[in-house]
Amino acid sequence: MPLTDLHHIAVRTLDVEATRKFYCDVLGMKEAFRPDLGFPGHWLLMGSTMIHTVGGAMAKDGAGKWVSGSGAVDHIALGGTGYDDMRDTFRKHGVEWRENAIPEAKIWQLFVKDPSGVFVEINFDASKEPQGTKGYDAAKALDPVSKF
């Protein structure tokens, strides 16, 4: 029986509301129905894949400690469209970001960290971006906002 898709990723957070706002207001995900699981959190949807936020006591590790960042998972990578709009949204929300390109694969990339320090990569197919998109500019890749 083959695997068919990535269903969800769970992100531990001490601030479920700031994390929800980041994924919805900045990255454009939608909040999905989440049953009462006995701890705070949200189910956030993009296409058929979700990010679940996990708060309260469930946000801590087995030793009862909060660990920020991606832990053993280096980063999560998402597909996106509207490179210029996403970069403008980062600026509007004061989100630190950096960009990169892989010309041989026609991929433009934006990188951000969520409120819990999880490293998020967003890949854009440059050949499918709307007409007039400025996209990745190597001369501006070291934008002052790009601090990490």
N, C-alpha and C positions, 0 to 999 in steps of 0.2 A: 504494500500500500504506500504510494509515494506521498511526500509532503506537497501541499498545494499553495501555501501562502503563509505569510507572517500574520498571525492573528492580533497580537498586541505585545507591547513592551511595557513593563511596570517601572515607574520612576518613583523612588522614595523621596519625600520632601517634608521639610518642617513647616512649609507655608503652602498649603494646597491651593489657596486662592491666587497667590502670586504666580504659581506654576500654571494654574488653569488660564490665567490672563495671558501669560507668555505664549502658551501653545495655541490659544484661540485668537487673541487680539494681535499678536505679532506674527505667528506662523499661519493663521487662518484656519485652524482646525475647528470642528463643531463639537459641542457637547452632546453626548449621547445619553440615553437613559442608563442609570446605574442603580441597581437595587440597594437597599440598606444592607451593608455588609458588616455593620458594627464598628466601623472605623471610618474616619474622613477620607475623602478622595473623589476623583472624577473619572469618567470614561470619556475620552476625547477621540473623535473620529476623523479620519482622512481616507477617502475611498472606502475600502473594506478593512483597513488596518486601524488599530486603535493604540493610543498611549493611555495607560491607566496611571493615575497619580495615587499614591498611597501615603497617607498621613498618620498622625497620632503615634501610638505605640508601634504600629506596623512599619513606620518609617525607620525604625532602629534595627540594628543588626542583632544577631543572637546573643551578644553580650550586653545589649541594651544601649549601645552607642550609636550616635549619628555619624554617618560617613558620607561626605559629599563627593561629587564627581561621578565618574562612570565606573569606578571599581575595576573589576577584571574585564569589563566590556570597554573597549577603547572609545567608541562613539556609536551613535546611530546615524544612519544615512537615509535621507528622504528624497524622493523625486519632487520636482516642483516646476511650475511655469510662471512666467512673469518676473524674470530676474531683476529688471530695473525697479519694478514696484516693490519687490521684497526688500531690496537694498534701501529704498526710500522709507519703507516701513520701519526697518531697523533704526534708521536715522531719527525718524519721528518719535520712536519710543526710547531713544537713548541707549539702544542695545549695542554693546561692543561686538564687532564682527570683523572678519577678514575674508578675502576672496582669492580664488585661484582659478586656473584654467588648465584643461588637458586638451590641447589643440588637436592631437591625433585622434581623439575620440569625440571631438566636437562637444565637450562638456565644459560648462562654466560652473563654478562652485562657490557657495557662500557657507561660512562657518560661524556658529554662534554657540554660546553656552546658555543653558536654561537657568532659572533661579537656584537650582540645586547643584549647579556646576557640571551637568551632563553635557558633553560635547556633541553638538548636532551639526551634521553636514547636510547641505541641501544641494542636489545635483540638478542642473538644467541642461536639456538637450539644446545646444545653441542653434542647431538647424531647424528647430521647431518653435523658436521664440518669435513673437509677433514682429511684423515689419516695423522698422524704425527703432527697435530695441538697441540701446547703446551697449549693454552687456559688459563683459569683463574688459578692463583696460589695464594692460600691464603697467603703463606709466602711472596709474593711480592705485595700483594694488597695495601700496603701502600707505593707504589713507590713514590720517591721524586717529581715526576711530578704531583702526585695526590694532588692538593692543595685545592680543594673545596669539 
